[in-house]
Amino acid sequence: MDIKKIFTGRWQIAVLAISACFLWGSAFPSLKISYAEIMPFNVNAYDRMIFASLRFFIASLMLFSIILINGQRKELFKIKKYFLLLLILGAMQTSLQYFFFYNGLANTTGVKSSIISTSGIFMTVIASHFVYKNDKLDFKKSIGIILGFLGVLFVNLNRGELNAAFLFAGEGFLIISAAISAAASFLAKKLTGSLNALIVTAWQMFMGSLLLFTAASTGSNFNRLSFSPISVVLLFYLAFISAAAFALWYTLIKYNALGFVTIYKFMIPVSGVFLSSILLPGERINLIIVASMLLVSLGIIIINYRPGLLKNKYI
C-alpha cells in the first residue's frame, strides 16, 4: 500500500483533514457526557484531573503502538538529549493545559467551549510575529485575528452585553488553556525539528499524564469516580480521539504543505458546536452562536489561505 499516495490525493487530504478535525470537535460533547457517566457525584478539580491523566496515558500508549508498528523503535527511545524539554512540554501541553481545559469545560457549555478554544490559534499567530522573523503579521492575518477574537467575544454576549454567566473558572479557564497551548506550540515546533512529531506527541502525553496523575492524587477521592462499561468506552474513545487525530494530522503535514492542511481547522469549532447541540441536553444553537462560529471559522480560513492554495497543495 502506497501511504504517501493516500495522504497526498486532493480529495483524500480533504477527507482525512476534516476527519481529524471532526474527532477533535467531538471531544467537547464527549467530555461533557463522560463527566455525567464517570463522575456522577460531587467531584472536584482533582477528580477531573485523574480522568484526564488516564485519558492521555492511554492515548500515549496508542501512539507508542503506532510508532512501533511503523518500525521506529530506535527513534522512539533516542530521547535522552531531549528528555528535559519533553518533560517541560508534557507539563505545559498536557498537565497545565488540560487542568484548565477540563475544569473550564465543566463550568460552561460544550457549544461555547468549542468556539472559545479556537482563541489559541489566533494567539499563536500573534506570538509568532514576535518569535519568528519570517512569520510576521500582515493585513490578511490581522483581519483573520480580529474576526476570530470577535467570534470569541460574541459567544459571551447576551442581548448585546457580556453575559453575566461568564465565569473565570469556566470560560476564563478555557482562555488560559488556549494561551498555554499557544505557548507550548513553540516548544513543540522546536522539538519536532529534531524528533518525529508523533514521537514528541507520544512522549509529552506520557510524561504529562504521569505528572497530572501524581498532582491529582494528592486531592482526589477515587471513590467518586464511577467506571461502568459505558464510562470505560467513553474513556477509551477520548483516548482514541487524541491518538488518531494527531496521527492523521501529523501524517498529513508530513506529506503536504502546512497551509494546505491547516485551512481545514475551521471544522473543529463547526463540528464541536453542532455535535454539542445534538448530543448534549439543553444546549441549543442561536444566532449569537452561529455568528460566533462563522467569525472564528472565517478567521481561521483567512489566516491560512493564500492565492492558488486550493489549486496547488505544495504551496
N, C-alpha and C positions, 0 to 999 in steps of 0.2 A: 504494500500500500504506500502510495506517494503522499506522505504527510504534508509536504510543502505545497503540493497541488491543491489539497483540500483547504489549506489555510490561506491560499492566495487567489482563489477564484473570486470574482467580484461579488456574485450572489452569496457564495459561501461566507465571505467576510461579513457581509451584512447580517446573515442569519446567525453566525456564531457570535458576533459582537453584541447583537440585540439579545441573544440568549444569555450571555454573561451579565448584561445589564438587567435583564428580567430577573435573573437569580438574585442579584444584589437588591433589586427593588422588592422582591418577595420577602426579603429578610425583615422588613418593617412589620407587616401584619403577622408573619410567622413568630416573631419575638413577642408581640402582644398576646397572641394566642398561647404561646408557651408559658408566659407569666401566669396565666389563669390555670393552666394544667399542672405545671411543675411547682408553682409557688402559690397555692390557693389560700394560704394562711397569711397572717400579718408579718410579712418578711421585711428585712431591712436591706440597706445597700450592700452589706457583706454577703447576704444570701444571693443576691443577684450576681455578685462577682464570682461566687462559687460556680454558678451556672455558666457564666461567660468563660471562666477558665476551663471548664470541662469541654465546652464547645470548641475552643481554639486548640486545646490539647489534641482532641480527636481530629480536627482539621489538619493539624501539623502532621499527624501520623498518616493521614490520607495523602498529603503532599509528599512525605518521605517515600511512600509506596510508589507513587507516580515516578519520582526521581529514580528510584532503584529499578523499576521496570524499564525506564529509558536508558539503563546501563550507565548511570552517572554515580556509581558508588564511590569512586575515588574522589570526585569533585565534592561530593556531599560531606566528606569528613576532612577536607582540606580547609578548615576554617580557623585554625589556631591563631593565625595572624589577625583575623578579623573578629575574634571572639568578643572582645570588649564592645566594639561597635555594634555587633549583632545584639548583644545584651542591652545596650542603650536603646537601639531601635525597637526591640521587643518591649522594653519598659514604656516607651513612648507610644508605639503604634498599636500594641495590644493591651498592655496593662492600663496606662493612663487614659488613652483614647476611649477604650471601651468601659472604663469606670464611669466616665461622664456620659457616654452614649447610652449604656444600659439603664442608668438611673434617670437620665433625661427622658428617654423613651417611656419609662414607667410613669412619668408625670405629665405626659401630653399625648396627643393622638398620633396614630400611625400616619395619617394624611399630612399633618403639619410636619412631622419628623422627616418624611420623605423629601419635603421641599427645603426645610431648614438645613439639612445635612449637606445639601449641594453648595452651601456657602464656602466649604473647604476648597472647592475647585477654584472659586474666584479669589480666595485668599492666596492660594498657591501662585496664581498668575501675577498678583500684585507683588508678592515676595520675590518672585523670580526676577522682577525688574531690578531689584537691589542685589541679588545674589549672582546672577549671570550677566556677563557683558553682551552676550548675543541673544538675549531674550527680553528686550526692553518693551515697555508698554507703548502702544501706538493708538491711533484713533479707534481702529476696529476693536482692539482688545478693551479699550476704555469703555466703549459703548456696551460691549458684552458684559463687563463687570457691573456697570451701572444698572443694566436691565436685571442681572442676576440678583443683586442686592435689593433692588426694588421688589422683586418677587419674594425674597425672604422677609422684607418689611411688610408687604401686603398680606402675607399669610397670617400675620399677627394683628391685622386690622379688624375692627368690628364696628360697622356703621361709620367708617371714616376716622375712628380713633384707635389708638393702641389698645388692644384687648386687655381688659383688667385681669384676665386669666393667665396672662404671660407670667410664668414662674421662672425664677432664676434656676431652681432645681429641676426645671423641665426644659423649656426652650433655651434658657441660658446655658444649661449643661450641654445641650446639643451643639450650640455655637462654639463652646470651649472645646468640645470633642472635635469639631471640624477644624479648629485652629491648630490643635495638636496634630491632627492628621496632615495638615498642610506643612507644618514644621518637620514632621517625620519624613515626609516625601523627599526632602532634600538629602537627608542622610541615606534613605533607601536608594536614591539615584546614585549617590557616591559609591555605595556598596555594590550596586548592580553593574557598575563599571568594571569591577574586578571579579565578581562572582555571578553565577547564573541566577536570574531573577527568581525562579522557583525555589532555589536553594536558600536564597536570602529570606523569602517569604516563609518557608517552612521552619527555618531556624528561629526567626524572630517570633513567629506564632508559638513555637515550642517553649522558648525561653520566657516570653511574655506571659504565657498561660501559667507557667510554674510560679513566676513572681506574683501573679494575680491570685492564684490559689493560696499561696503562703500568706499574703497580706489579708485575704478574706477569711482565712481560717481563724484569725485572732478574734473575730467578732461575729462569726456565723453560727447559727444553731441549725445543724444539719437536719434535725428532726422536722424542720419546717418545709423541707424540700420533698415533694411527692413524685417518685419516679414510677408512674404507671406505664403500661405498654404504649399508650398514646404519647406520653411525655418523652419516653425514650426515642420513639420515632421522630418526634419534633427535634430533639437534641441532635440526633444524627443527621436530620435534614439540614439543620442550620450549619452543622459542621461541613456537610456536603456543599452547601452554598459557598462557603468560604473557599474550600479547596477547588471545586470545579470552576467557579467564576475566575479565580486567579489563574488557574492552569490554562483556561481558554484565552484569557486576556493577554497573558504574557507570551503565549504561543503566537497569537495574532500580531503583537507588536514586534515579535522576533522576525517575522517574515514580511511585514508591511510597514509603511511609513506611519509614524505615531499619529499624525493628524488625521490620516485616513481612517484610523480605528477610533480615536477618542471622540470624533464628532458624534458617534452613536451614544455617548454617555448621557445625552438628553433623555434617553429611555429609562434611566434609573428613577428620576422623580416621577415620570409619567406612569411607569409600571407600579411604583410604590403607592402613588395616590389612588390609582384605580383598583389595585388589589386590596388596599386597606379599606376602601369604601365598600367593596364587595364582601370581604371576609370578616370585617370587624363590626359587630353590632353597634349601632348608634353613630357610626362615622359616615358622614354624607358629604358629597361634593356640592359646593355652592359657587356662586360667581367669583367670590374672592379667591377661593381655592383654584378655580380654573385659571383666573388671571395670573395668580402667583406661579402656577405650574407652567403656563405658557411663557412667562417672563424668564424664569430660570432656565427653561429648556432653550429658548431663543438665545439667551446669553451664552450658554454652552456652545451652541451651534456657531454663533458669530465668532467667538474666540478661536474656535478650531478650524473654521472654514477659510480656505484660500482659493483664489481663482484657478479653475481647472482641477480642483482636488477630486471631484467625483468622476472625472474622466481619466485621471492618471493616479493610480494608487501608490506610485513611487515618489510622489511629491513630498 
